[in-house]
Amino acid sequence: MSRTRPGYVFSLLVVAFVAVFAFSAIDPAYAQQRKPMRLATSAVGSYGYTIAAFLAKVIEGALGGEYTVTVQPYTSPTVAMKALMNGEAEISYTADIGMGEFHQRVGGFKDYKPKMPEIVHTWYSYPMESMMAVAAKHADKFKCWRDFSGKPVFYTNAGFMNWLNWVRIYKVLGYEFKHVQIDLKSNADALESGSIVGSATYTTAGRSLPAYWKETEIRIDIRVVNPCPDEVAKLKAAGLAVIEVDPKNAFSKSVGPPTLLGVGILFGHNVRADMPESVVYKMITAFYKNKDDLVKSDPGFTPLAKDFVGMQVQGINANPDIPVHPGLVRFLKENNAWNVKWKVAGSK
């Protein structure tokens, strides 16, 4: 029968004890690194989904590895916002128009009751411009936006912020909104076949196209139809921003007009009021410090890099009755941009 020396056994016990002690010492840090943070964004193929992975990387770095950020696509930002307030996510893709609809409990938020604290102003990142496009072979039939009234159009996915923007646009203009839902990948085929007469397109900061529109313009020739002067006047009178876009900055080939006209909306990524102030402050500060790298990742961040603080102010002013997260409050105060008329989330 084999015999083991007592000294050898003691050495093994010491090694085992040290190993257990060392593991227990690093285990809390390891657990913190694995703390989940879910970023709810829009559908695969959309602009919001495309840039989400890079934002997740910046957030993870800002929080020192304490969180693992995962990207979770939803059918629309409206659904993503609900996921946030139902406790299924920690950050939600949204826009000024969506924040307004939630605050007023209209549209997709009618009768909606959050299970968790409400979404608040946190971080605004880029403007988008809603426009209308048609297949080039049908372009002679459409001169103004009134020509799409009551006709089958894909206004981006139902519940998308651009979709909500078109609902708002048509309400101002008094047109009939007839939406036809299609899969993003079938956009080119639907336009070419005539199953839809138009498809809403959008640029980010007048520069970037969503992935499915990049594919569409490669597959077929398209033309962008601008609103007519009387329509522009009505939109501006209603307080909507009509923005000029240079097509050469966004499209790879001619889409008709030398200057495109789109109705603007402001996008961002907001959180619930119960997110710790320090976490939000670190996130916003990291985005601020990395604003030039954001532009390198996508030109849609160009306006943010030029006036980061101003964009946050613009986002709050779009819905000034909605509270502002304390983390953003701290950042704005440090940059002399806080307005005492705004409400701090969690304050009475």
N, C-alpha and C positions, 0 to 999 in steps of 0.2 A: 504494500500500500504506500502511495506517495505521501511525502510529508512536506508541508510548506513552512518556511522559516518565519518566525514571529516578526522579525524586522522587515521582511518583505511585505507581509500583510499590513504592517503599520504604514509602510510607504504608500501602498495602494490606497489605504484609507485617507491618508493626507492628500494625495493627488485628487481623489474623488471629492473630498471636502472642498478643496480649493476650486475645483471645476464648478461645483454646485454654487459656491459663494460668488464666483465670477459671473456665472450665468444669471444669478438672482440680481446682481448689481447692474447688469446691462439690460435685463428683461424689461423694466419699466420704460426705458428709453426706446427699446424696440417696439413695445406696445404702443407708445405714443406715435412712433413713426407710422404705424399701421392704422391710426385713427382715420376712419373714412370721411371723405368730403365729396359728395356727389354733385356734379355740375349738370343740371338739367338744361338741355338745349333743344333746338328745333331739329327737324327731320334730317336724315342723311341726305346729302346733296345740297342742302341749304347753306347759306353763307355762315350762319351761326354755328352750324356743326363743323364747318371747315376750319374755323379759327379756334374752336374750343380746345383742341389738343395743345396748342401753343400756350393758351391762357392757363391751362391746367399746369403746365410745366413751370410757368412764372409763379403761380400760387404756391406750388410745392416748395420751390426755392425760397420764397418769401417767408414761409412758415417753418423753415429750418428742418424739413423732413418730418415734422410732427404729424402731418396728414398725408394720406395717399388720395390724390384727386382722380376721380373717374368721371368720364363723360357719358351721360345718359341721354340719348336722343328721344324726343317725344314728337308726336304728330304736329304740334304747333307750340309756340311760346305760351299761348293761353293754357294749354295742358301742362306745360312745364311749370308755370307759375302755380297752378293748383297742386302739382306734385310737391313743390316747395312747401306750401302751406298745409299740406296733408302729412308732412313729416317724411316724405320720400326722397327729399333732396335738401342740400344745404345752400346751393346757389342756383338762381334761375335766370335764364336768358329772357329779356323782356324789352319793352320800348315804352316811350312816353304815352302813346295812345293806349297800350295795354294797361299801364298803371292807372290811367284815367278811368278806363272802363271798370277795373276792379274797384276803385275807390267809389265810383258811382253805382256799382252793382248793376251794370247793364251789359248787353251783349252776352258773351260767353260766361259772364259772372253773375247773371241774374239769379237771385235766390241762393247764390253760393255762400256757404258758411265754412270758413277755415277751421281745421282741427287744431292748428298750431297758431302761434303769433303771426301777425300779418306781415306781408312783404313791405319793405320801406326803401327809400332812396339810398343807394349804396355806391354804385359806380357806373358812369355813362361813358361809352367808348367810341361810338361813331354814328354819323348820320347816314340815312339811306334815302334814296330818291325813287319814288314809285312812278313808273312809266308804262306805256302801252305799246306792244309790238304785234305785228301781223306778218304773215308769209308775204314775201315780196311780190309774188304773182297775184295777190289779192289787194295790194296796197292802194290801187286806184279807187277802191270802194270806200275808203276811210280818210276823211279830211280833218275831222275834229273828234273829240271824245264823245260827243252826242251820237255819233254814228254807231257806237257800241251799245247804246241804251236798249235794253230788252233783248239783246242777242247773246248767244252762248259764248261766254268768255271764261278762261281760267285765270282767276285773280290771285294766283298762288294758292297754296293749300289753305283750306278753310281754317280760320283761327290764327293764321300767320299774321304778324303785325302789318305786313303790306296788304293783306286781305282786309284787315280792319281799316286800313287807311283808305282803301278803295270804297268801302262801305261809307266812310265819312265823306269822301270826295263826291260820291253819287248823291248823297243826302243834300250836300250843299248845292249841287248842280240840278237837282230835281230829276235825275235819270233813274231808269229801272235797272236794278242790279240783278243780272241773271248769271249766276255762277255755275260752271260745270266742273266737277271735281275729276281730275285725271291724275295718273301717276307722273311724278316728275320726269321719269325717263321717257315717257311718251309725248313730251311737249312738242318736239319737232314733228312727229308723225301726226299729231292731232291738228296742228296748224296747217300742215301740208295737205291733209285730207279734207279739211274744212269742217271737221266735227266741232271745232271751236273757231270762231272768226278772229279772235285775238287772245293774247296771253300777256298778263302783266309781267313786266320785267323790272329789275331794280338794280341800281348801282350802290355801292358803298363809298361814300365820300366822292362820288362822281368818278370812281376809278375801277373798283373791283366788281366783277359779275359773280353770281353764285355758280356753283359747279354745273348745275343742269342747264343754265343758260349758255355757258361756255360751250357745252356739247351741242346745244341747239343751233347756235350761230355757225358752228363748223359744218353741221349736217345740211342746213338749208339757208337760203338767203332770206333775211328778214328786213323789215322796215319799221322804224319807230314812228308812231303817230303822236304829234304834239297836240295839246289842247289849243283851241282857237283863242284869239284875244279876248273875246267876251267871257269865255270860260275862265281864263286866267284872272280876269278882273273879279269875277264872282268868288273864286277861291281865295284871292288875296283879301277881299272884303270880309271874308269869314275868318280871317286870321291864319290861314294856312300858308306855309312858305312854298313858293314856286321857285325851284332852283334850276339854274342853267348848268348843263353838263356837256362837256366836250366829248363827243363820241369817240374820238381817237384815244382818249385815256382809258376807255373801258372795253370797247369792241375791237375785234381784230380786222374788221372790214367795214365798208360803208353801210350805214343803216338808214340813209336818207337825209334828214335835216342836218345842216352844219352845226346847229346847236340844239340839244335836246332839252326838254322841259319836264321836270319831275316834281312831285309834291313830297316834301321832306318829312321824315320822322327820325327820332333820336333813339338809338338802341343802347342797351346797357346790360349789366349783370347785377341783379339785386338779391339781397338776402332777407331773412326774417329779422324781426326786431330782437330776437333772443340770441343772435350770434354774438360772441364776446367782442367787446370794443377793440381789444388789442389785436384780435385776429383780422378784423376788417381794416383797421389802421395799417397793419403790416402789408395786407394785400394791396390797398390803394397806393401806399408809398412805393411798393415794388413796381406797380404799373407805371407810376410817375417816373421812377428812376430808369425803367426799361422802355420808355416811350419810343425812343429811337429804334430799339430792337423790334418793337411791335410793328413799326413801319416797314422794317426790312422783311418781316414775316408776311406782311400784307399791306399794300398801299392804302387800303381803306382806313388805316389808323393815322393817316397824314394830318387831318384836322385836329385829332387828339394831341399829337406831338406838338403842333403849333400853339395850341391853347388848351392844355390839359385842365387847368383849374376852371377856365371859362365854360368848358363843356359840362362840368359837374353843376355849375350854377345854372346853365341852360336846362339841364335835365330836371333840376328841382323846380325851377320856375314854370316848367310846363304843367306841373301839378303841385302848386305850392301848399296845398292843404294836406298833402301826404307827409308824414314824419320822415326825418332824416336820421340815418343810423349814426350813433355816437362816434363810431370810427371815422366816418366821413366828416362829421362835425369837427372833430379834432384836426383833421387834415386841412379843412377849409379855414379854420381859425388860424392855423399856423401860416397859411398863405393869404391872410387878410381878406378872405372872400366870404366870411360867414355873415348872413343876414339875420338879425335878431328877430325878424318877423317869422322866420321859419320855425317849425316845431321839431324838437329833438325827440326821437323815438324813445319811449319809456318814461318821459317826463310828463308831469300833470299840468 
